[in-house]
Structure formats: structure tokens, C-alpha cells
Amino acid sequence: MPRKYHLTVVGAGYVGLATAIGLASRGHSIDLVEVRNDRLGALQAGQLPIHEPGMDAAFANPEIRGRIRPGALIPDEPSDAVLICVGTPMDENGRSDLRQLQGALEAARPHIRAGVPLVIRSTLPAGSSESIVRWSGGDSSRLFTNPEFLAQGRALEDFLAPSRVVIGTFPGPDAQALSVVEDLLGSDTCPVMVVSVIEADLIKNGSNAYLALKLSYANELAVLCEELGADVITVIDGIGLDPRLGRGYMRPSFGFGGSCLPKDLRSITNVGRDLGLEMHVTSAASDANDAHQRRFARRIVAALESGKGRVAMLGLAFKAGTDDVRSSPSLRVAELLLGRGIEVVGYDPHAGMNAAAALPGLRVVATAAEALQGSSVAVIGTEWPEFRQLDWRALGPTMASQVVIDGRRLLDGPAMTALGFSYAAVGAAGVPQINRTKQSARP
Ligand SMILES: NC(=O)c1ccc[n+]([C@@H]2O[C@H](COP(=O)([O-])OP(=O)(O)OC[C@H]3O[C@@H](n4cnc5c(N)ncnc54)[C@H](O)[C@@H]3O)[C@@H](O)[C@H]2O)c1
């Protein structure tokens, strides 16, 4: 019978909730600590404060929820382990802001002193170990890292069935504490690597940066295809047939976002630069991502008559399956359009409230139909499947002109054209022309 632990999880964001709910579903009991009143209030009311498929159902299970006790402070009584899942967001200089981590480690000091193993699951920039040991109170023998590799939109699933488990150790790890961490977070179904803390950081930063490189490359190919009159999907399909290359993480769009990929690209670049190394590849990928979003905004402007009119941005989350808008390409493009005096009306099935808070000036409405009505251009900004199911035949005539620019290659282009839309997409040639026949057919 596997041992059941009493744990403290600090931070109830995407990673903290996946960790707490995942571990509770394995029978462990959890004190879940969160400082944000809105998130804590929702949890105390029995609701999940984020949108994450599968997690709401798990949290609605009374047995699982009954094992999770939300609170604002780390309880005084020691638990079997403290798991830190607080944010390490990118600051304005492209470096990880570690203030949440410092606060959490300082708050956990009494537990560390009492001999409780402490595991940092937040993403750390390589080379931050010294500060971490200092903030934890000096003794690193019971400090570990365990970077999380989950993808939003499948967070709980990834937590429960990871591709690998990486445990980072500081010099001289306490064997007993390490065995608790391995017992708790290890896996029988995937490789478990116990490595130095710097190696663990680099595995995490390096994985995210590599995913970002692949996306940047697909997006760069898309730009080339637009100019040459080729279809990037066909090109990537052909490239992906090479077993050395594969097709994974090569879906073209107008940019990648989220709280992880842009940050880890910048982080790895800055860690190298601090050592006097020019990180050519990661640095270029960050620049490319910015350029792709700017280019997409220019493409939208070019589709507007004299650069004027209203744009409907369908999808505001950084990707489908989440309500997260951190570094969302849709919001970045909306911001660029607003900066040119263009009205943007946004709609997202789950991220509307977060988007409205993140981008003042963006009008967020409750339905796609509302966003489309009277708009001159509809932009697919997030690949929500429900946008495929919209009744485009009925919605088209409510637009000021039936122009769609598909930033995610979501819609069926020929079908949209057959419905009378002027349709263009990333990685395919053409700026859509305003369809005046449809414009005059508008009610
Ligand atoms: N989001 C992802 O897909 C993902 C995937 C892998 C790794 N990560 C990494 O995991 C970490 C957390 O990411 P996230 O997306 O869950 O962030 P998040 O911002 O959604 O959640 C962090 C939470 O920690 C809380 N917090 C901060 N200080 C606290 C304290 N002292 N006590 C209690 N709570 C505190 C914040 O209020 C916030 O709710 C980051 O380092 C991130 O880079 C994220």
C-alpha cells in the first residue's frame, strides 16, 4: 500500500492546482496556500479559479476536494513535504522575477528548519541556486527542484502521466528527504532523472526554448510561403515525414505566447549573456516571434479599407483550452491595432475577463456573433474548435464586409470562400479583398 502524505502546496495557479488536485486524486491530503483573494475565495467556495479541461471535474469530486484545504498562510504544523508552485514571471528586462519565490521560501523556513523536504516546482532560471539557498535559510540538503513540464489545456493529464520526472538536487542531498521526494513525485511509467539543480533548470529551460524554436521555425516558413504563394501546411507535412524531424510542435500561426515559452527563450538568452556568451539561436527566435506578430497586424490593417474599420478578434487566450492570456499573441496584435486607432472587439469562450483586465481599450463581448456584427475583418486569434462550428453562412451578412484572416489555420478555407468570404490564412498567399457584393447585401 503506497504511503499517503500530508503535503503543503504553495501557489494555486495552473501548476499548483494540477499538483494539488493530481496528488489529492492519489489519496494524499493537501494544504493549498494561495495569496490571491480571488483564487482563494473561489477555492473556498468549492470552485476552480481557472479554466483547465478535466480539472473542474476532478475538483468537483467530493473525495478529491475533501482532501484539499485551501488557506492564505502556510499552516504552522509541519507537513511531510512543501511543494512550491508560485509564479516566476518575466520582468520588463526579460528576466525571471523571483520575488514570489523569495516570499514563499521565506514563509516556508520554519518547515525547512524542522526538517521537512522542500520541492520547488516553479521554473527557475539556471544559475539562481545561490539565492534560493539563501532565501530558504542556508541549509540546502532538503531542498529539491522538480520542474513541471505540463502543457496548459491538458495540465492534469500531463501531471498524472508525465513524459519524464526530473529531480534537481543541491550538493549533499539528505538521503531520507530525497527518498520522500522520489516516492511522492517519481513514476513507474516514465524515466526519472535525479540530476544537479543546474541540470534540472537547463532541462526545463532548454525544453521550453526548443519548443519555441520549433514554433518560430514553422512561423518563419509560413511567412515565406505567404510571399511565394505556397501552402505552409503542405510544406510542413512534407518536412515532417522525415523521421529525424517529425511533425510535433510545428503548427504554424502568427506567434506563440503563454507564460512559459517566451519567458524561457529570453531566460536562456540572458543566462548565456551574463556568462559572456552570445545565444544566437534563442535570441533570434524571440525577435522572430515579435516580428511575426507585427507582420500579422500589418496584414490585418492591409485588409481594412483605407486602414479603417472594426476588427473582430475571435480568441484571446494564448492558445485553445485555457483562459490564460499571458503573452497572448491575439492580445499583442489587438494592442498593435488599437495603437493605430483601429477598433477591436474581442470574444473568447473562456478568457474574456482575463483579456479585458489585461488590455484596456479592448472591448470584450459575450458572443462571437456580437463581435462579428458590423466588423470589417474577422481574425481567428486562438484555435478554439467552436469557431469552426459557427454558423458562418448566417453570420457573414451581419459583418460590414465578409473578410476572415485565419491566424491559426483553423477554418476550412475553400468552404469559407464558397460561403462568399474573402478568406486568407497564415502560411498561405494573399491579403483578402473586401467583398463589396456581400457588403451591400448587409441588412
Ligand atoms: N503555466 C504553465 O503551463 C506552466 C508549466 C510548467 C511550469 N510552469 C511554471 O510554474 C510556475 C507557476 O506557474 P503558473 O502558471 O501556475 O503561475 P500562476 O501565476 O498561475 O500561479 C502562481 C500562484 O502563486 C501564488 N503565490 C505567489 N506567491 C505566493 C505565496 N507566497 N504564497 C502562496 N501563493 C503564492 C500567486 O498568487 C499565483 O496564484 C512558474 O514558475 C511557471 O513558469 C508553468
The ligand as an ORCA input file, in Angstrom:
! r2SCAN-3c Opt
* xyz 0 1
  N       1.502     27.533    -16.662
  C       2.181     26.530    -17.195
  O       1.799     25.938    -18.216
  C       3.468     26.075    -16.570
  C       4.040     24.853    -16.976
  C       5.221     24.440    -16.381
  C       5.840     25.239    -15.441
  N       5.304     26.443    -15.093
  C       5.978     27.250    -14.094
  O       5.320     27.016    -12.856
  C       5.271     28.221    -12.073
  C       3.839     28.596    -11.772
  O       3.180     28.837    -12.999
  P       1.599     29.115    -13.042
  O       1.228     29.228    -14.459
  O       0.900     28.139    -12.175
  O       1.576     30.570    -12.348
  P       0.347     31.363    -11.760
  O       0.740     32.788    -11.743
  O      -0.926     30.960    -12.440
  O       0.236     30.819    -10.260
  C       1.112     31.156     -9.242
  C       0.291     31.405     -7.995
  O       1.153     31.519     -6.857
  C       0.547     32.442     -5.979
  N       1.523     32.905     -4.997
  C       2.561     33.747     -5.172
  N       3.251     33.908     -4.027
  C       2.641     33.127     -3.111
  C       2.893     32.860     -1.735
  N       3.910     33.409     -1.092
  N       2.056     32.034     -1.079
  C       1.014     31.463     -1.726
  N       0.735     31.667     -3.043
  C       1.544     32.497     -3.709
  C       0.056     33.529     -6.916
  O      -0.894     34.350     -6.288
  C      -0.497     32.708     -8.067
  O      -1.874     32.425     -7.894
  C       6.038     29.256    -12.891
  O       7.376     29.239    -12.498
  C       5.904     28.744    -14.313
  O       6.945     29.191    -15.144
  C       4.121     26.863    -15.619
*
